[in-house]
Amino acid sequence: MKVVAIAMQKGGGGKSTLTRSLAVAASNAGLMTLVLDMDLQQLVTQWSRRRPEGSLPAVMFSTELDLGVQIERARSAGCDLVVIDTPPAASSQAGAAVECADLVLIPCTPDIEAYEQLPRTVRLARNTGTPAAAVLTMATPNSRSETEVARNHLRQGKRPDVARRDPSAEGPS
């Protein structure tokens, strides 16, 4: 079983959306998947309640105190993947999720605030020895400038001076 934590200390970066998307894709691929929602806003939990009964993936709210037990229950039940949605803060909840994870995915929007916060989440993962990767979120799919700027800076571990979201600067793709 693999455990993936979705973490970023900045709010509004697409953590819950990435959590849902990854979990649904894994379920659709035939993996038994559980989502543990540690965010007090419980956006993933609310999303699961709007879905038809019995829809996959299964979603449960979790706290730092019961996270280890829930992961062990998932392992015993034969789960292939646990995806953890974390709160947007440097919290003990996020730290616990990162410690339990095999991989940390860090959603990063193409804006200066996200680039500034990215190193903090990377450090959190490194301090626990957990591999981490940034995932560019909320980029305009055919936007060359914002996607290229983000990729270049994420690869180099730098933040850009300007991250544009200007369709007039994009041109046709």
Secondary structure, 3 states (H helix, E strand, C coil): CEEEEECCCCCCCCHHHHHHHHHHHHHHCCCCEEEEECCCCCHHHHHHHHCCCCCCCEEEECCCCCHHHHHHHHHHCCCCEEEEECCCCCCHHHHHHHHHCCEEEEEECCCHHHHHHHHHHHHHHHHHCCCEEEEECCCCCCCHHHHHHHHHHHHHCCCCCCCCCCHHHHCCC
